[in-house]
């Protein structure tokens, strides 16, 4: 094969495989949440960038998320490179439960969602506190308290 053709195919294959990969990863939770909670408007409220989260015990999003909160709900978005299959989300507080939890002995806040109750999203405890404060909600008590 011609070296130019091979180079062209490789250059084209990477972005296509990236988009497919991002869409497959989104099926672990983000894509299902987007079916119900895709953001329809620009978000107005406090934001925290370069945050991390874990969907269930599987997919970890490291330092590539933006979280936001206001009195109406919680906002999530990803860096533009990770957007395929990951549209911005806005979830009303009425559909969110948040509690303190631990993972490998580290404190986290776990969010669950009324329309997708089997999906959990774990964030640093401090971020959970920021989200609750921005929403004017009390920070939840420790499990079992």
C-alpha positions in Angstrom: 0.0 0.0 0.0 1.0 3.6 -0.6 2.5 5.2 2.5 0.3 8.3 2.0 -2.8 6.2 2.0 -1.9 4.4 5.2 -1.1 7.7 6.9 -4.4 9.2 5.7 -6.3 6.1 7.0 -4.6 6.3 10.4 -5.3 10.0 10.7 -9.0 9.5 9.9 -9.3 6.4 12.0 -8.2 8.0 15.2 -11.0 10.6 15.5 -13.6 8.1 14.4 -12.5 5.6 16.9 -12.3 8.3 19.6 -15.9 9.3 19.0 -17.1 5.7 19.0 -15.2 5.0 22.2 -16.7 8.1 23.9 -20.2 7.0 23.0 -19.6 3.5 24.2 -18.2 4.8 27.6 -21.3 7.1 27.9 -23.5 4.1 28.1 -22.2 3.3 31.6 -24.3 6.1 32.9 -23.9 9.6 31.4 -25.9 8.7 28.2 -28.7 7.2 30.2 -28.9 10.4 32.4 -28.8 12.5 29.2 -32.0 10.8 28.0 -33.8 12.5 30.9 -31.6 15.4 32.0 -29.9 16.9 29.0 -29.3 20.6 29.7 -31.7 22.7 27.5 -30.5 26.2 28.6 -27.2 27.9 29.5 -26.4 27.2 33.2 -26.3 30.2 35.6 -24.8 29.4 39.0 -21.6 28.5 40.8 -19.2 26.2 38.9 -16.3 24.0 39.8 -14.0 23.0 37.0 -11.4 20.2 36.6 -13.4 17.9 39.0 -13.4 14.1 39.1 -16.3 11.7 39.6 -17.0 8.0 39.4 -20.1 6.4 37.9 -20.9 3.4 40.1 -17.7 1.4 40.7 -16.7 1.4 37.1 -16.2 4.5 35.0 -13.9 7.2 36.5 -13.8 10.7 35.0 -10.6 12.2 36.2 -10.3 16.0 36.4 -12.3 16.5 33.2 -15.7 17.6 34.6 -17.4 20.8 35.4 -20.0 20.7 38.1 -22.4 23.5 38.9 -25.2 24.1 41.3 -27.9 26.7 41.9 -31.2 26.6 43.7 -32.9 24.7 40.9 -30.5 21.8 40.3 -27.0 20.4 39.6 -25.1 20.9 36.3 -22.5 18.6 34.8 -20.4 18.9 31.6 -17.2 17.5 30.3 -14.2 18.9 28.4 -14.9 19.4 24.7 -12.7 16.3 23.8 -15.1 14.1 25.8 -18.4 15.5 24.6 -19.3 12.8 22.1 -22.1 10.9 23.9 -21.7 13.3 26.9 -24.0 16.3 26.5 -24.2 18.8 29.4 -26.7 17.7 32.1 -29.0 19.7 34.3 -30.7 17.6 37.0 -33.4 19.3 39.2 -32.8 18.9 42.9 -36.2 17.2 43.2 -34.7 14.3 41.3 -31.4 14.1 43.2 -30.6 12.4 46.5 -27.2 13.0 48.0 -25.5 11.3 50.9 -22.1 10.9 52.5 -20.3 7.6 51.7 -16.8 6.2 51.6 -14.8 4.4 48.9 -11.5 2.8 49.9 -11.8 4.7 53.2 -12.0 8.1 51.5 -15.1 10.3 52.1 -17.3 11.0 49.1 -20.7 12.3 48.3 -22.9 10.0 46.4 -25.6 11.4 44.1 -28.5 9.2 42.8 -31.2 10.2 40.4 -34.9 9.6 40.5 -35.3 8.7 36.8 -32.2 6.4 36.8 -32.1 5.1 40.4 -29.5 2.4 39.6 -26.9 5.0 38.5 -24.7 6.5 41.3 -22.3 9.3 40.9 -19.6 9.7 43.5 -17.7 13.0 44.0 -15.2 14.3 46.6 -17.0 15.1 49.8 -15.8 18.7 49.6 -17.5 19.1 46.1 -20.7 17.6 47.6 -20.6 20.2 50.3 -20.1 23.0 47.7 -23.0 21.7 45.6 -25.3 21.6 48.7 -24.2 25.1 49.8 -24.7 26.6 46.4 -28.2 25.1 46.3 -29.0 26.3 49.8 -29.5 22.7 51.0 -28.2 21.2 54.2 -25.2 19.0 54.0 -26.5 15.4 54.6 -25.6 13.6 57.8 -23.1 10.7 57.9 -24.5 7.3 57.0 -26.2 5.7 59.9 -26.5 9.0 61.8 
